Amino acid sequence: MGKIKYSEAILGAIIILVVMLIIVPIPTGLMDVMFMINIAVSVLIMLGALYSREPLDMSMFPTVLLVTTLFRLTLNITAMRLILVSTGQNGAGRVIEVFGSIVAGDNMVLGVLIFIVIVIVNFMVITKGSERVAEVTARFTLDAMPGKQMAIDADLNTGLINEEEAKMRRKKIQDEASFFGAMDGATKFVKGDAIGSILITAVNLIGGIAMGMLGLNNNGVAMELGEAAQVYTMMTIGCGVVGQIPALMISAATGFLVTKASTEEEISASLVRQIFGNPLVMYMVGAVLIFLGVFASMPRLIFIPSGLLMIAVGLVMSRRKQIASIQTEITTDDAAIDEIRKPENVISLLNVDPIILFFGYGLIPLVESSQGGDLIDRVVMIRRQIALELGAVVPIIRLRDDIKLSPSEYRILIKGVEVAGGDIMFDHYMAMNPGYVDEEIDGIETVEPYLGLPALWISETQRERAEALGYTVVDPPAIIATHLTEVIRSHLHELLTRQDVQMLVNNAKESNPVLVEELIPKLMTIGDVQKVLANLLKEGISIRDLVTIMETLADYAHMTRDTDMLTEYVRQSFRRAISKKFFTQDMNSVITLDPELEQVIMGSVQQTEQGSYLALDPSVTQKVFDKLNGELGKLTGMGMQPIILTSPIVRTYFKRLVEPIAPDLVVLSYNELEPSAEIQSVGMVSV
């Protein structure tokens, strides 16, 4: 059990004391103290709400509202007891007597009317208005939560904010929703307090007159109707006013909070700037006042000087705005010059973003969530999808509009260099014939940006018919997202940095500290591990099982430092995953290499201190390319994925050899196959 805080104990004691006041009678002197506390607290709360910069500065206001309402009703009940049993105007305390005499004096009717007006202003104007504003604000705040959360995720994804700032923003959104939801209910306390005060006042007035006439007060002497009405009306009015004025201030504080907009500027400065900030408005107001004083028989000594004063204030403000504008221009120019002179200003220009998606202004609706665009959400999903599939962390993807592009154009840059792009018709869908649909549809001919397949742009009205016929129909955001995904996949090995590898290793070290300590830096450096992982990613092999990769490297790193050979050992340890990825049929067709060609390749391998490379005769290389193209044509004509099988020692060199003409060709070694994989050779590459 934690230590009890004195502040918590005092708060609990105050709440219990407030409730006990309903039961236990208190003397009039203490009653005056309680009324003084009620007024002081109400003024404190009203000014605190007025000068707060944003509603969350008084996040405990709903609770404060409940406590003050309970305290005020308790005072009304306690004062009612004193009024009903008293025999004179001071029988309920000096505060009630003074308020009653100030408001009504000797005129009972005037006092009753003033009290009714105060109640109407509080109940019908301020309380009902605050209640409605709180209700609407709570509704809109809750409705806007998903959009605000998505905006935070988008800023985090694009790198505008960090994770810590994102957490702070999410917490603020949750606090705002909780606050305005609580305020929506807490305003009912104010409304109920106003109704309760009216009922208590009626009981005081009717009950007091009745008890006075029946002699049920302290001295037991019956009063005349006029005397009883005079005494109890004055005390009732005093009690009602002394309760309604703090209630009015609390209601005003509620209105201040629920109508307040967040601002970094002081509220007084904001009000002056927004109301009196336009000189033209001041001129017009002054002219209206002068016109009324001259032509409308208004008091000229009041209206004409006031109008001239407003015009003079407008002239002064206009002069100040001109001076401020010149100073701002000078300051801006000086700041711009100083910024240019700073050496770090040039250094910041040297940063190169790993991935950027530029798009024309016509595609902005696909990005802006406020216009229904979901491209940012798709980018977030791309990073998650690639992390799950390949085990690598995709760098932040920047999305930026570029006026130099045509409205419907987009471009994808990797490390500042354009690698892909396309044109999109924003309000159309792309329909692609999978090859078995005979019926044609009307549309604008185009080419799918990633695979280069023929396609058609169709309208929304044609979408259902195209899907019914069997066409593959894709919306514009999906086209860009798919293209971006494939570009990232094909360049992920370039994007993997040593810092990324260090992060992955640190993550693996939490569960496998012995393995990491044995491998790094005793056997391999982070750079060596990065090269192996990049080799795997380049051929689409997932590095998510980093523990198995490092186990294999730890087993073979003492035998060779060649990262290409170490990559082959890692691939062999992934034989199950590789076989499951590429051999999905009951019988899988492959192409093999002629053993004689493998001997020629191995005889052409040159060893250097920097590693090994293939130095094959150009004429032999051309023959290999010609034969390979012929064999690949057989498989592609049958609709099968071309796969080449080689011996383990040749695989990496043959892959490098054919990569310029067939970058997506899958080259596997026999050691990467599961024994259960069923394969058949449908061709052989030879010279």
C-alpha positions in Angstrom: 0.0 0.0 0.0 1.4 3.4 -1.1 2.0 6.3 1.2 -1.1 8.5 1.7 -0.7 12.0 0.3 -1.9 14.9 2.5 -3.6 16.6 -0.5 -5.7 13.5 -1.2 -6.7 13.3 2.5 -7.6 17.0 2.7 -9.7 16.7 -0.6 -11.6 13.7 0.8 -12.2 15.5 4.1 -13.6 18.5 2.3 -16.0 16.4 0.3 -17.3 14.7 3.4 -17.6 18.0 5.2 -19.7 19.4 2.4 -22.1 16.5 2.6 -22.3 16.8 6.4 -23.3 20.4 6.1 -26.7 19.2 4.8 -27.3 17.4 8.1 -25.6 19.4 10.8 -26.8 23.0 11.5 -24.1 25.6 11.5 -24.1 29.2 13.0 -24.6 32.3 10.9 -21.0 33.4 11.2 -19.7 30.2 9.7 -22.3 30.5 7.0 -20.9 33.8 6.0 -17.5 32.2 5.7 -18.9 29.5 3.5 -20.5 32.1 1.2 -17.2 34.0 1.0 -15.4 30.8 0.0 -18.1 30.0 -2.6 -17.7 33.5 -4.2 -13.8 33.3 -4.1 -13.7 29.9 -5.7 -16.1 30.9 -8.4 -14.1 33.9 -9.3 -10.9 31.8 -9.3 -12.4 29.2 -11.6 -13.9 31.8 -14.0 -10.6 33.7 -14.4 -8.6 30.4 -14.7 -10.9 29.3 -17.6 -10.8 32.7 -19.2 -6.9 32.9 -19.3 -6.2 29.3 -20.1 -4.6 28.9 -23.5 -6.5 25.7 -24.4 -9.2 23.6 -22.8 -6.8 20.9 -21.7 -5.1 23.4 -19.4 -8.1 22.8 -17.1 -8.6 19.1 -17.8 -10.0 18.5 -14.3 -12.8 21.1 -14.9 -15.6 18.5 -15.1 -14.7 17.2 -11.6 -14.3 20.8 -10.3 -17.7 21.5 -11.7 -19.3 18.6 -9.8 -17.6 19.6 -6.5 -18.6 23.3 -6.7 -22.2 22.4 -7.7 -22.4 20.1 -4.7 -21.0 22.7 -2.4 -23.3 25.4 -3.7 -26.4 23.2 -3.3 -25.3 22.3 0.2 -25.0 26.0 1.0 -28.5 26.6 -0.4 -30.0 23.8 1.7 -28.2 25.0 4.9 -29.2 28.6 4.3 -32.8 27.4 3.8 -32.8 26.0 7.3 -31.6 29.3 8.7 -34.1 31.3 6.7 -37.1 29.3 7.7 -36.4 29.4 11.4 -35.2 33.0 11.6 -37.2 35.9 12.9 -35.5 38.8 11.1 -33.4 39.8 8.1 -30.1 39.0 9.8 -31.2 35.6 11.0 -29.6 33.8 8.1 -26.3 35.7 8.2 -24.8 39.0 7.3 -23.9 38.0 3.7 -27.5 37.1 2.8 -28.8 40.3 4.5 -26.3 42.6 2.5 -27.1 40.9 -0.8 -30.8 41.2 -0.2 -30.6 44.9 0.7 -28.3 45.7 -2.2 -30.5 44.0 -4.8 -34.0 44.9 -3.5 -33.6 47.6 -0.8 -37.1 48.2 0.5 -38.9 47.2 -2.8 -39.8 43.5 -2.7 -41.2 43.4 -6.2 -37.9 44.9 -7.6 -35.9 42.3 -5.8 -38.0 39.4 -7.1 -37.8 40.7 -10.7 -34.0 41.2 -10.5 -33.6 37.7 -9.1 -35.8 36.2 -11.9 -33.7 38.1 -14.6 -30.5 36.7 -13.1 -31.9 33.2 -13.2 -33.1 33.6 -16.8 -29.7 34.9 -17.9 -27.9 32.0 -16.2 -30.3 29.2 -17.1 -31.7 30.1 -20.5 -28.7 31.9 -22.0 -25.3 30.8 -20.6 -26.1 27.4 -19.3 -28.1 26.2 -22.3 -25.6 27.7 -24.7 -22.7 26.0 -23.0 -24.5 22.7 -22.9 -25.2 22.8 -26.6 -21.6 23.8 -27.5 -20.2 21.1 -25.3 -22.5 18.5 -26.9 -21.5 19.5 -30.4 -17.8 19.8 -29.6 -17.8 16.3 -28.0 -19.5 14.8 -31.0 -17.1 16.4 -33.5 -14.0 15.6 -31.4 -15.0 11.9 -31.3 -15.7 11.9 -35.1 -12.4 13.5 -35.8 -10.3 11.1 -33.8 -9.7 8.5 -36.6 -8.6 11.3 -39.0 -6.3 12.8 -36.5 -4.8 9.4 -35.7 -4.2 8.8 -39.4 -2.6 12.2 -39.8 -0.2 11.4 -37.0 0.7 8.0 -38.6 1.2 9.8 -41.9 3.5 12.4 -40.3 5.4 9.7 -38.5 5.7 7.7 -41.7 7.0 10.6 -43.8 9.5 11.5 -41.0 8.0 14.9 -40.1 7.8 13.7 -36.4 9.5 11.1 -34.3 7.9 8.3 -32.3 8.1 10.3 -29.1 6.2 13.2 -30.6 3.7 10.9 -32.1 3.0 9.4 -28.7 2.5 12.8 -27.2 0.0 13.8 -30.0 -1.9 10.6 -29.7 -2.2 11.1 -25.9 -3.4 14.7 -26.5 -6.1 13.5 -28.9 -7.3 10.9 -26.3 -7.2 13.5 -23.5 -9.3 15.9 -25.7 -11.9 13.2 -26.4 -12.1 12.3 -22.8 -12.3 16.0 -21.7 -15.1 17.1 -24.1 -17.0 13.9 -23.5 -16.9 14.6 -19.8 -17.8 18.2 -20.4 -20.8 17.1 -22.4 -22.1 15.4 -19.2 -20.8 17.9 -16.7 -22.8 20.7 -18.2 -25.9 18.9 -17.0 -24.7 19.7 -13.4 -24.9 23.4 -14.2 -28.4 23.0 -15.7 -29.5 20.9 -12.7 -28.0 23.5 -10.3 -30.0 26.3 -11.9 -33.2 24.3 -11.6 -32.4 23.3 -8.0 -31.7 26.9 -7.0 -35.1 28.0 -8.4 -36.9 25.3 -6.5 -35.0 26.1 -3.2 -35.9 29.8 -3.6 -39.5 29.0 -4.1 -39.5 26.8 -1.0 -37.7 29.5 1.0 -40.3 32.1 0.0 -43.5 30.1 0.4 -42.3 28.1 3.4 -40.9 31.1 5.2 -44.1 33.2 4.9 -46.1 30.2 6.0 -43.9 29.5 9.0 -43.8 33.2 10.0 -47.6 33.5 9.9 -48.0 30.2 11.9 -45.4 31.2 14.5 -43.1 28.2 13.8 -39.9 30.3 13.8 -37.5 30.7 16.7 -39.5 33.0 19.0 -42.8 31.3 18.3 -44.7 34.5 17.6 -47.0 34.7 14.6 -46.4 37.4 12.0 -48.8 39.4 9.9 -48.8 38.5 6.2 -47.2 41.8 5.1 -44.5 41.5 7.8 -43.7 37.8 7.0 -43.6 38.6 3.3 -41.2 41.5 3.9 -38.8 39.6 6.1 -38.7 36.3 4.2 -38.7 37.8 0.7 -35.7 39.9 1.5 -33.8 36.9 3.0 -34.9 34.6 0.1 -33.8 37.2 -2.5 -30.4 37.6 -0.7 -29.9 33.8 -0.5 -30.9 33.3 -4.1 -28.6 36.1 -5.4 -25.6 35.0 -3.3 -26.0 31.5 -4.8 -26.8 32.6 -8.4 -23.9 35.0 -8.9 -21.3 32.2 -8.2 -23.4 29.9 -10.4 -23.4 32.5 -13.1 -19.6 32.7 -12.9 -19.2 28.9 -13.1 -21.5 28.8 -16.1 -19.5 31.5 -17.7 -16.3 29.5 -17.0 -17.9 26.4 -18.7 -18.7 28.5 -21.7 -15.2 29.9 -21.9 -13.7 26.4 -21.9 -16.0 24.8 -24.5 -15.8 27.7 -26.9 -12.0 28.2 -26.5 -9.7 27.6 -29.5 -6.1 26.6 -28.8 -3.7 29.4 -29.3 -0.1 30.2 -28.4 -1.0 33.9 -28.0 -2.3 35.5 -24.8 -6.1 35.7 -24.8 -6.1 39.5 -24.2 -3.7 40.1 -27.1 -5.8 37.8 -29.3 -9.0 39.6 -28.5 -7.5 43.0 -29.1 -6.0 41.9 -32.4 -9.1 40.1 -33.7 -11.7 42.7 -32.7 -9.7 45.9 -33.1 -7.1 44.8 -35.5 -8.6 46.1 -38.7 -8.3 49.9 -39.1 -11.0 50.0 -41.8 -13.5 48.5 -39.3 -12.6 51.3 -36.8 -13.1 54.0 -39.5 -16.6 52.6 -40.3 -17.6 52.3 -36.6 -16.5 55.9 -36.0 -18.4 57.1 -39.1 -21.6 55.3 -37.8 -21.3 56.9 -34.4 -20.8 60.4 -35.9 -23.8 59.9 -38.2 -26.1 58.9 -35.3 -24.9 61.9 -33.3 -25.5 64.4 -36.1 -28.6 63.1 -37.9 -30.4 60.8 -35.5 -30.8 63.2 -32.5 -28.6 61.0 -30.3 -26.6 62.7 -27.5 -24.0 64.5 -29.6 -21.6 65.1 -26.6 -21.3 61.3 -26.4 -21.6 59.9 -29.9 -19.5 62.5 -31.9 -16.4 62.4 -29.6 -16.7 58.6 -29.4 -16.8 58.4 -33.2 -13.8 60.7 -33.6 -11.9 58.6 -31.0 -12.6 55.4 -33.0 -11.3 57.0 -36.2 -8.2 58.3 -34.3 -7.6 54.7 -32.9 -7.9 53.4 -36.5 -5.3 55.9 -37.8 -2.9 54.9 -35.0 -3.4 51.2 -35.7 -2.9 51.7 -39.4 0.3 53.5 -38.8 1.5 50.7 -36.5 0.7 48.0 -39.0 2.7 49.8 -41.7 5.7 50.1 -39.3 5.3 46.4 -38.2 5.1 45.3 -41.9 8.4 47.1 -42.8 10.1 45.7 -39.7 8.9 42.2 -40.5 10.2 42.6 -44.1 13.6 43.8 -42.9 13.8 41.0 -40.2 12.8 38.4 -42.8 15.4 39.6 -45.3 18.1 39.6 -42.6 17.1 36.2 -41.4 17.2 34.9 -44.9 20.6 36.3 -45.5 21.9 34.9 -42.2 20.4 31.5 -43.1 22.1 31.5 -46.4 25.5 32.4 -44.8 25.3 29.5 -42.4 27.5 26.6 -43.3 25.0 24.1 -42.0 22.4 25.4 -44.5 24.5 23.9 -47.3 25.2 20.7 -45.4 21.4 20.1 -45.0 21.2 20.0 -48.8 23.5 17.1 -49.0 21.1 14.7 -47.4 19.6 12.2 -49.9 16.3 10.5 -49.1 16.4 6.7 -49.7 12.9 6.6 -51.3 10.8 9.5 -52.7 7.5 9.3 -54.5 7.0 12.5 -56.5 3.5 13.1 -58.0 1.8 15.8 -60.1 -0.8 18.1 -58.6 -3.6 16.1 -60.2 -2.8 13.1 -58.0 -2.9 15.1 -54.7 -6.5 13.8 -53.9 -5.0 10.3 -53.8 -2.7 11.4 -51.0 -4.8 13.9 -49.0 -6.9 12.0 -46.5 -9.1 15.0 -46.2 -10.1 14.4 -49.9 -10.6 10.7 -49.4 -7.2 9.6 -50.5 -5.6 6.5 -48.8 -2.2 6.4 -50.5 -0.4 7.3 -47.3 -2.1 4.3 -45.5 -1.0 2.1 -48.4 2.6 3.3 -48.0 2.4 2.3 -44.3 1.1 -1.1 -45.3 3.9 -1.5 -47.8 6.5 -1.1 -45.1 4.8 -3.6 -42.9 4.3 -6.1 -45.8 7.9 -6.1 -46.9 9.1 -6.3 -43.2 7.0 -9.5 -42.9 8.0 -11.0 -46.2 11.7 -10.2 -46.4 12.6 -9.3 -42.9 14.1 -5.9 -43.7 13.1 -2.5 -42.5 12.1 -0.2 -45.4 13.4 3.4 -44.9 10.9 6.2 -44.6 9.1 6.8 -47.9 8.7 10.5 -48.7 5.6 11.6 -50.6 5.9 15.0 -52.3 4.1 16.9 -55.0 6.2 18.3 -57.9 4.9 21.1 -60.1 7.5 20.1 -62.7 5.6 16.9 -63.4 2.4 16.7 -65.5 -0.7 16.6 -63.3 -1.2 12.8 -63.7 2.4 11.8 -63.6 4.3 10.1 -60.7 8.0 9.3 -60.3 9.8 6.9 -57.9 13.4 7.9 -56.8 15.8 5.6 -55.1 18.7 7.5 -53.4 17.9 10.6 -55.5 17.9 8.8 -58.8 14.7 8.1 -60.8 14.1 4.4 -61.3 10.5 4.2 -62.3 7.3 6.2 -63.0 4.0 6.2 -64.8 0.9 8.2 -65.7 -2.4 7.8 -63.9 -5.9 8.9 -64.8 -7.2 10.0 -61.4 -10.9 9.4 -62.0 -10.6 6.1 -64.0 -9.8 2.4 -63.3 -7.2 0.3 -65.1 -8.6 -2.9 -66.6 -6.2 -5.7 -67.7 -7.1 -8.7 -69.7 -5.7 -11.8 -68.0 -5.5 -13.6 -71.4 -8.7 -15.6 -71.4 -11.3 -12.9 -71.9 -12.6 -12.7 -75.5 -15.1 -9.9 -75.2 -13.7 -6.4 -75.5 -14.7 -3.3 -73.6 -14.4 0.4 -74.5 -11.6 2.3 -72.9 -8.5 4.4 -73.3 -5.5 2.2 -74.3 -2.6 2.4 -71.9 0.3 0.3 -70.5 0.5 -1.1 -66.9 3.5 0.9 -65.5 5.3 -2.0 -63.7 5.0 -5.0 -66.0 4.4 -3.1 -69.2 1.2 -5.1 -70.0 -1.5 -3.6 -72.3 -4.4 -2.2 -70.4 -7.4 0.1 -70.7 -8.6 3.1 -68.7 -12.3 2.6 -68.0 -14.8 4.8 -66.2 -16.6 4.0 -62.9 -19.8 3.0 -64.8 -17.8 0.3 -66.8 -16.2 -1.2 -63.7 -18.8 -3.8 -62.8 -19.2 -5.0 -66.4 -15.4 -5.4 -66.8 -15.1 -7.4 -63.6 -18.1 -9.6 -64.6 -16.3 -10.4 -67.9 -13.2 -11.4 -66.1 -10.9 -8.3 -66.5 -8.6 -7.5 -63.6 -9.7 -4.0 -62.5 -7.4 -1.9 -60.3 -8.0 1.6 -58.9 -5.3 4.4 -59.2 -3.9 4.2 -55.6 -3.5 0.4 -56.0 -1.5 0.9 -59.2 0.9 3.3 -57.6 1.2 1.2 -54.4 1.9 -2.0 -56.4 4.5 -0.3 -58.5 6.2 1.2 -55.5 6.2 -2.1 -53.7 7.9 -3.9 -56.6 10.4 -1.2 -57.0 11.3 -1.3 -53.3 11.6 -5.1 -53.5 14.0 -5.0 -56.4 16.1 -2.3 -54.8 15.9 -3.4 -51.2 19.5 -4.7 -51.2 20.7 -1.2 -52.1 18.7 0.3 -49.3 20.0 -2.0 -46.6 22.7 0.0 -44.7 25.1 -1.0 -42.0 23.0 1.0 -39.5 20.0 -1.1 -40.5 22.0 -4.3 -40.0 23.2 -3.1 -36.6 19.6 -2.6 -35.6 18.7 -6.1 -36.7 21.6 -7.6 -34.9 20.8 -5.7 -31.7 17.3 -7.1 -31.9 18.6 -10.6 -32.3 21.1 -10.1 -29.5 18.3 -9.7 -27.0 17.4 -13.4 -27.3 20.7 -14.8 -28.7 23.5 -12.9 -27.0 26.0 -15.8 -27.2 25.6 -16.2 -30.9 26.1 -12.5 -31.7 29.1 -12.2 -29.4 30.7 -15.2 -31.1 30.1 -13.9 -34.6 30.5 -10.1 -34.3 33.2 -8.8 -34.3 35.4 -11.9 -33.7 34.6 -13.6 -37.1 32.8 -11.0 -39.2 32.2 -7.3 -39.2 28.9 -5.6 -39.5 29.9 -4.7 -43.1 30.5 -8.4 -43.9 27.1 -9.3 -42.5 25.5 -6.5 -44.5 27.0 -7.8 -47.7 25.6 -11.3 -47.1 22.2 -10.0 -46.3 22.2 -7.7 -49.3 23.1 -10.8 -51.5 20.1 -12.6 -50.1 17.7 -9.7 -50.6 18.9 -9.2 -54.2 17.6 -12.6 -55.1 14.4 -12.3 -53.1 15.5 -14.5 -50.1 14.0 -13.4 -46.8 16.4 -12.4 -44.0 13.7 -12.5 -41.4 15.2 -15.6 -39.8 18.3 -13.7 -38.9 19.3 -16.2 -36.2 19.6 -19.0 -38.7 21.7 -16.7 -41.0 24.1 -15.9 -38.2 24.3 -19.5 -37.0 25.4 -20.5 -40.5 27.9 -17.6 -40.8 29.3 -18.6 -37.4 29.8 -22.1 -38.7 31.6 -21.2 -41.9 33.2 -17.8 -41.3 36.3 -19.4 -39.9 36.7 -21.3 -43.2 36.4 -18.4 -45.6 36.0 -14.6 -45.6 34.4 -14.5 -49.1 31.0 -13.1 -48.5 29.7 -14.6 -51.8 30.7 -18.1 -50.6 29.2 -17.4 -47.2 26.0 -16.3 -49.0 25.8 -19.7 -50.7 26.1 -21.5 -47.4 23.3 -19.5 -45.9 21.1 -20.2 -49.0 21.7 -23.9 -48.5 20.6 -23.6 -44.9 17.3 -22.1 -46.2 16.7 -25.0 -48.6 13.3 -25.7 -47.2 12.1 -22.1 -47.6 13.6 -21.8 -51.1 12.0 -25.1 -52.3 8.6 -24.1 -50.9 8.9 -20.7 -52.6 9.9 -21.8 -56.1 8.6 -25.4 -56.4 4.9 -25.3 -55.8 3.7 -27.9 -58.3 3.6 -31.7 -58.1 6.1 -31.8 -60.9 8.3 -28.7 -61.6 10.1 -28.1 -64.8 13.7 -26.7 -64.8 16.6 -26.0 -67.0 20.1 -27.4 -66.2 23.6 -26.6 -67.1 25.8 -28.9 -69.2 28.6 -30.2 -66.9 31.1 -29.2 -69.6 29.9 -25.6 -69.4 30.2 -25.7 -65.6 33.8 -26.7 -66.0 34.4 -23.9 -68.5 32.9 -21.4 -66.0 34.9 -22.6 -63.1 38.1 -22.5 -65.2 37.4 -18.9 -65.9 37.1 -17.8 -62.3 39.8 -15.4 -61.2 40.8 -15.1 -57.5 42.0 -11.8 -56.1 42.5 -10.2 -52.7 39.2 -8.3 -53.2 37.3 -11.5 -54.1 36.7 -13.7 -57.1 35.2 -12.8 -60.4 34.3 -14.5 -63.7 36.5 -13.8 -66.8 34.7 -15.8 -69.5 35.6 -15.6 -73.2 33.2 -13.2 -74.9 32.4 -15.7 -77.7 31.5 -18.4 -75.1 29.4 -15.8 -73.3 27.4 -15.0 -76.4 26.8 -18.7 -77.1 25.6 -19.2 -73.5 23.2 -16.2 -74.0 21.8 -17.6 -77.3 21.3 -21.1 -75.9 19.8 -19.7 -72.7 17.3 -17.5 -74.6 16.1 -20.5 -76.6 15.6 -22.7 -73.5 13.8 -19.9 -71.6 11.4 -19.5 -74.5 10.3 -23.1 -74.0 9.3 -22.5 -70.4 7.7 -19.1 -70.9 5.7 -20.5 -73.8 4.3 -23.1 -71.4 3.4 -20.4 -68.9 6.0 -21.6 -66.4 8.5 -19.6 -64.3 12.1 -20.2 -65.7 14.4 -21.8 -63.2 18.0 -22.8 -63.8 19.7 -25.6 -61.7 23.4 -25.6 -61.3 26.0 -27.1 -59.1 26.6 -25.2 -55.8 30.1 -23.9 -56.8 28.9 -22.5 -60.1 25.6 -21.0 -59.1 26.8 -17.5 -57.9 29.0 -17.0 -61.0 26.3 -18.1 -63.5 23.8 -15.8 -61.8 26.2 -12.9 -62.3 26.8 -13.9 -65.9 23.1 -13.9 -67.0 22.0 -11.1 -64.7 22.4 -8.3 -67.4 20.1 -10.0 -69.9 17.7 -11.8 -67.4 17.8 -10.0 -64.0 14.7 -11.8 -62.7 15.9 -15.3 -63.7 15.9 -17.7 -60.8 19.2 -19.6 -60.5 19.3 -22.4 -57.8 21.9 -25.0 -56.8 21.2 -28.6 -56.2 22.0 -28.2 -52.5 19.1 -25.7 -52.2 16.5 -28.3 -53.0 14.5 -30.3 -50.5 14.8 -34.1 -51.2 11.0 -34.2 -51.5 10.9 -31.6 -54.4 9.8 -33.2 -57.6 11.6 -31.7 -60.6 12.2 -32.6 -64.3 14.7 -31.1 -66.7 13.1 -29.8 -69.9 16.3 -28.3 -71.4 20.0 -27.8 -70.9 22.3 -24.8 -71.5 25.5 -25.8 -73.2 28.1 -24.5 -75.6 
